[in-house]
Amino acid sequence: MVKVKVYAVLTAKAGKEDELEALLRGMAAPSRAEPGNLRYDLWQDTETPGRFVLDEMYTDAEANSSHRASPHFQNYAGKIGGLAERSVYVVKAVDVASASR
């Protein structure tokens, strides 16, 4: 099984910081409850408070695809363009420490 790791960097458009944070916080609980979701964490940049990083991991590509098809992701997708500049990175493991440490 090949895990899917996703990082998304979202930088709020001027005056949209609170709205972006609320949208992202609203994604956490339903995303974590999805079958195949291993991690869904929201981080905020300490230097640029309007910049957020999503750290996601799924059991496989199918779980990631299911996430992207979910109603909460579709709601997010419909709103995010008006709130933030967004960069998404899907990465593969190269040298990753065991979670049991």
PyMOL CGO cylinders between C-alpha atoms (Angstrom):
from pymol import cmd
from pymol.cgo import CYLINDER

trace = [
    CYLINDER, 0.00, 0.00, 0.00, 1.41, 3.37, -1.03, 0.3, 1, 1, 1, 1, 1, 1,
    CYLINDER, 1.41, 3.37, -1.03, 0.41, 6.19, 1.27, 0.3, 1, 1, 1, 1, 1, 1,
    CYLINDER, 0.41, 6.19, 1.27, -0.46, 9.56, -0.22, 0.3, 1, 1, 1, 1, 1, 1,
    CYLINDER, -0.46, 9.56, -0.22, 0.97, 12.65, 1.48, 0.3, 1, 1, 1, 1, 1, 1,
    CYLINDER, 0.97, 12.65, 1.48, -0.38, 16.08, 0.59, 0.3, 1, 1, 1, 1, 1, 1,
    CYLINDER, -0.38, 16.08, 0.59, 0.84, 19.52, 1.64, 0.3, 1, 1, 1, 1, 1, 1,
    CYLINDER, 0.84, 19.52, 1.64, -1.17, 22.56, 0.72, 0.3, 1, 1, 1, 1, 1, 1,
    CYLINDER, -1.17, 22.56, 0.72, 0.10, 26.08, 1.34, 0.3, 1, 1, 1, 1, 1, 1,
    CYLINDER, 0.10, 26.08, 1.34, -2.67, 28.67, 1.40, 0.3, 1, 1, 1, 1, 1, 1,
    CYLINDER, -2.67, 28.67, 1.40, -2.01, 32.39, 1.69, 0.3, 1, 1, 1, 1, 1, 1,
    CYLINDER, -2.01, 32.39, 1.69, -5.04, 34.54, 2.43, 0.3, 1, 1, 1, 1, 1, 1,
    CYLINDER, -5.04, 34.54, 2.43, -5.97, 37.35, 0.10, 0.3, 1, 1, 1, 1, 1, 1,
    CYLINDER, -5.97, 37.35, 0.10, -6.04, 40.79, 1.73, 0.3, 1, 1, 1, 1, 1, 1,
    CYLINDER, -6.04, 40.79, 1.73, -8.81, 41.01, 4.32, 0.3, 1, 1, 1, 1, 1, 1,
    CYLINDER, -8.81, 41.01, 4.32, -9.72, 37.30, 3.97, 0.3, 1, 1, 1, 1, 1, 1,
    CYLINDER, -9.72, 37.30, 3.97, -7.54, 35.88, 6.75, 0.3, 1, 1, 1, 1, 1, 1,
    CYLINDER, -7.54, 35.88, 6.75, -10.35, 35.11, 9.23, 0.3, 1, 1, 1, 1, 1, 1,
    CYLINDER, -10.35, 35.11, 9.23, -12.64, 33.70, 6.55, 0.3, 1, 1, 1, 1, 1, 1,
    CYLINDER, -12.64, 33.70, 6.55, -9.85, 31.45, 5.25, 0.3, 1, 1, 1, 1, 1, 1,
    CYLINDER, -9.85, 31.45, 5.25, -9.03, 30.19, 8.73, 0.3, 1, 1, 1, 1, 1, 1,
    CYLINDER, -9.03, 30.19, 8.73, -12.70, 29.42, 9.42, 0.3, 1, 1, 1, 1, 1, 1,
    CYLINDER, -12.70, 29.42, 9.42, -13.01, 27.49, 6.14, 0.3, 1, 1, 1, 1, 1, 1,
    CYLINDER, -13.01, 27.49, 6.14, -9.86, 25.48, 6.85, 0.3, 1, 1, 1, 1, 1, 1,
    CYLINDER, -9.86, 25.48, 6.85, -10.83, 24.74, 10.47, 0.3, 1, 1, 1, 1, 1, 1,
    CYLINDER, -10.83, 24.74, 10.47, -14.22, 23.55, 9.20, 0.3, 1, 1, 1, 1, 1, 1,
    CYLINDER, -14.22, 23.55, 9.20, -12.50, 20.99, 6.98, 0.3, 1, 1, 1, 1, 1, 1,
    CYLINDER, -12.50, 20.99, 6.98, -10.57, 19.28, 9.79, 0.3, 1, 1, 1, 1, 1, 1,
    CYLINDER, -10.57, 19.28, 9.79, -13.21, 17.19, 11.57, 0.3, 1, 1, 1, 1, 1, 1,
    CYLINDER, -13.21, 17.19, 11.57, -15.02, 15.83, 8.51, 0.3, 1, 1, 1, 1, 1, 1,
    CYLINDER, -15.02, 15.83, 8.51, -11.72, 15.12, 6.74, 0.3, 1, 1, 1, 1, 1, 1,
    CYLINDER, -11.72, 15.12, 6.74, -10.31, 13.26, 9.76, 0.3, 1, 1, 1, 1, 1, 1,
    CYLINDER, -10.31, 13.26, 9.76, -13.49, 11.15, 9.89, 0.3, 1, 1, 1, 1, 1, 1,
    CYLINDER, -13.49, 11.15, 9.89, -13.08, 9.89, 6.31, 0.3, 1, 1, 1, 1, 1, 1,
    CYLINDER, -13.08, 9.89, 6.31, -12.15, 6.24, 5.76, 0.3, 1, 1, 1, 1, 1, 1,
    CYLINDER, -12.15, 6.24, 5.76, -8.50, 6.12, 4.74, 0.3, 1, 1, 1, 1, 1, 1,
    CYLINDER, -8.50, 6.12, 4.74, -7.53, 9.44, 6.33, 0.3, 1, 1, 1, 1, 1, 1,
    CYLINDER, -7.53, 9.44, 6.33, -4.42, 9.07, 8.49, 0.3, 1, 1, 1, 1, 1, 1,
    CYLINDER, -4.42, 9.07, 8.49, -3.68, 12.75, 9.14, 0.3, 1, 1, 1, 1, 1, 1,
    CYLINDER, -3.68, 12.75, 9.14, -5.30, 16.10, 8.55, 0.3, 1, 1, 1, 1, 1, 1,
    CYLINDER, -5.30, 16.10, 8.55, -3.50, 18.88, 10.39, 0.3, 1, 1, 1, 1, 1, 1,
    CYLINDER, -3.50, 18.88, 10.39, -3.75, 22.64, 9.97, 0.3, 1, 1, 1, 1, 1, 1,
    CYLINDER, -3.75, 22.64, 9.97, -0.70, 24.79, 10.70, 0.3, 1, 1, 1, 1, 1, 1,
    CYLINDER, -0.70, 24.79, 10.70, -0.30, 28.58, 10.69, 0.3, 1, 1, 1, 1, 1, 1,
    CYLINDER, -0.30, 28.58, 10.69, 2.89, 30.37, 9.66, 0.3, 1, 1, 1, 1, 1, 1,
    CYLINDER, 2.89, 30.37, 9.66, 4.44, 32.22, 12.62, 0.3, 1, 1, 1, 1, 1, 1,
    CYLINDER, 4.44, 32.22, 12.62, 5.86, 34.98, 10.43, 0.3, 1, 1, 1, 1, 1, 1,
    CYLINDER, 5.86, 34.98, 10.43, 2.87, 35.43, 8.13, 0.3, 1, 1, 1, 1, 1, 1,
    CYLINDER, 2.87, 35.43, 8.13, -0.35, 34.77, 10.08, 0.3, 1, 1, 1, 1, 1, 1,
    CYLINDER, -0.35, 34.77, 10.08, -2.44, 34.75, 6.89, 0.3, 1, 1, 1, 1, 1, 1,
    CYLINDER, -2.44, 34.75, 6.89, -0.49, 31.73, 5.58, 0.3, 1, 1, 1, 1, 1, 1,
    CYLINDER, -0.49, 31.73, 5.58, -1.66, 28.24, 6.47, 0.3, 1, 1, 1, 1, 1, 1,
    CYLINDER, -1.66, 28.24, 6.47, -0.27, 24.79, 5.74, 0.3, 1, 1, 1, 1, 1, 1,
    CYLINDER, -0.27, 24.79, 5.74, -2.43, 21.69, 5.49, 0.3, 1, 1, 1, 1, 1, 1,
    CYLINDER, -2.43, 21.69, 5.49, -0.61, 18.44, 6.26, 0.3, 1, 1, 1, 1, 1, 1,
    CYLINDER, -0.61, 18.44, 6.26, -2.64, 15.47, 5.01, 0.3, 1, 1, 1, 1, 1, 1,
    CYLINDER, -2.64, 15.47, 5.01, -2.01, 11.74, 4.67, 0.3, 1, 1, 1, 1, 1, 1,
    CYLINDER, -2.01, 11.74, 4.67, -4.19, 9.01, 3.21, 0.3, 1, 1, 1, 1, 1, 1,
    CYLINDER, -4.19, 9.01, 3.21, -3.85, 5.25, 3.14, 0.3, 1, 1, 1, 1, 1, 1,
    CYLINDER, -3.85, 5.25, 3.14, -3.79, 5.26, -0.67, 0.3, 1, 1, 1, 1, 1, 1,
    CYLINDER, -3.79, 5.26, -0.67, -4.73, 7.17, -3.82, 0.3, 1, 1, 1, 1, 1, 1,
    CYLINDER, -4.73, 7.17, -3.82, -8.33, 5.96, -3.61, 0.3, 1, 1, 1, 1, 1, 1,
    CYLINDER, -8.33, 5.96, -3.61, -8.76, 7.50, -0.14, 0.3, 1, 1, 1, 1, 1, 1,
    CYLINDER, -8.76, 7.50, -0.14, -7.30, 10.77, -1.40, 0.3, 1, 1, 1, 1, 1, 1,
    CYLINDER, -7.30, 10.77, -1.40, -9.66, 10.72, -4.40, 0.3, 1, 1, 1, 1, 1, 1,
    CYLINDER, -9.66, 10.72, -4.40, -12.61, 10.05, -2.10, 0.3, 1, 1, 1, 1, 1, 1,
    CYLINDER, -12.61, 10.05, -2.10, -11.59, 13.04, 0.01, 0.3, 1, 1, 1, 1, 1, 1,
    CYLINDER, -11.59, 13.04, 0.01, -11.53, 15.28, -3.05, 0.3, 1, 1, 1, 1, 1, 1,
    CYLINDER, -11.53, 15.28, -3.05, -15.01, 14.05, -4.05, 0.3, 1, 1, 1, 1, 1, 1,
    CYLINDER, -15.01, 14.05, -4.05, -16.52, 14.63, -0.58, 0.3, 1, 1, 1, 1, 1, 1,
    CYLINDER, -16.52, 14.63, -0.58, -19.16, 17.34, -0.05, 0.3, 1, 1, 1, 1, 1, 1,
    CYLINDER, -19.16, 17.34, -0.05, -16.93, 19.25, 2.40, 0.3, 1, 1, 1, 1, 1, 1,
    CYLINDER, -16.93, 19.25, 2.40, -14.03, 19.29, -0.08, 0.3, 1, 1, 1, 1, 1, 1,
    CYLINDER, -14.03, 19.29, -0.08, -16.35, 20.40, -2.89, 0.3, 1, 1, 1, 1, 1, 1,
    CYLINDER, -16.35, 20.40, -2.89, -17.59, 23.25, -0.68, 0.3, 1, 1, 1, 1, 1, 1,
    CYLINDER, -17.59, 23.25, -0.68, -13.97, 24.19, 0.05, 0.3, 1, 1, 1, 1, 1, 1,
    CYLINDER, -13.97, 24.19, 0.05, -13.06, 24.02, -3.65, 0.3, 1, 1, 1, 1, 1, 1,
    CYLINDER, -13.06, 24.02, -3.65, -15.90, 26.36, -4.51, 0.3, 1, 1, 1, 1, 1, 1,
    CYLINDER, -15.90, 26.36, -4.51, -14.73, 29.00, -2.04, 0.3, 1, 1, 1, 1, 1, 1,
    CYLINDER, -14.73, 29.00, -2.04, -10.95, 28.78, -1.86, 0.3, 1, 1, 1, 1, 1, 1,
    CYLINDER, -10.95, 28.78, -1.86, -10.21, 30.76, -5.04, 0.3, 1, 1, 1, 1, 1, 1,
    CYLINDER, -10.21, 30.76, -5.04, -11.83, 33.87, -3.58, 0.3, 1, 1, 1, 1, 1, 1,
    CYLINDER, -11.83, 33.87, -3.58, -10.00, 33.55, -0.29, 0.3, 1, 1, 1, 1, 1, 1,
    CYLINDER, -10.00, 33.55, -0.29, -6.43, 32.48, -0.96, 0.3, 1, 1, 1, 1, 1, 1,
    CYLINDER, -6.43, 32.48, -0.96, -3.54, 31.77, -3.25, 0.3, 1, 1, 1, 1, 1, 1,
    CYLINDER, -3.54, 31.77, -3.25, -2.99, 28.02, -3.10, 0.3, 1, 1, 1, 1, 1, 1,
    CYLINDER, -2.99, 28.02, -3.10, -0.11, 25.65, -3.83, 0.3, 1, 1, 1, 1, 1, 1,
    CYLINDER, -0.11, 25.65, -3.83, -0.61, 21.90, -3.43, 0.3, 1, 1, 1, 1, 1, 1,
    CYLINDER, -0.61, 21.90, -3.43, 2.15, 19.31, -3.29, 0.3, 1, 1, 1, 1, 1, 1,
    CYLINDER, 2.15, 19.31, -3.29, 1.57, 15.56, -3.45, 0.3, 1, 1, 1, 1, 1, 1,
    CYLINDER, 1.57, 15.56, -3.45, 4.77, 13.90, -2.28, 0.3, 1, 1, 1, 1, 1, 1,
    CYLINDER, 4.77, 13.90, -2.28, 6.14, 10.38, -1.93, 0.3, 1, 1, 1, 1, 1, 1,
    CYLINDER, 6.14, 10.38, -1.93, 8.20, 8.96, 0.91, 0.3, 1, 1, 1, 1, 1, 1,
    CYLINDER, 8.20, 8.96, 0.91, 11.94, 8.89, 0.35, 0.3, 1, 1, 1, 1, 1, 1,
    CYLINDER, 11.94, 8.89, 0.35, 13.39, 8.51, 3.86, 0.3, 1, 1, 1, 1, 1, 1,
    CYLINDER, 13.39, 8.51, 3.86, 10.67, 8.76, 6.51, 0.3, 1, 1, 1, 1, 1, 1,
    CYLINDER, 10.67, 8.76, 6.51, 11.07, 7.91, 10.20, 0.3, 1, 1, 1, 1, 1, 1,
    CYLINDER, 11.07, 7.91, 10.20, 8.75, 5.33, 11.72, 0.3, 1, 1, 1, 1, 1, 1,
    CYLINDER, 8.75, 5.33, 11.72, 5.69, 6.72, 13.50, 0.3, 1, 1, 1, 1, 1, 1,
    CYLINDER, 5.69, 6.72, 13.50, 6.46, 4.50, 16.51, 0.3, 1, 1, 1, 1, 1, 1,
    CYLINDER, 6.46, 4.50, 16.51, 9.37, 6.72, 17.64, 0.3, 1, 1, 1, 1, 1, 1,
]
cmd.load_cgo(trace, "trace")
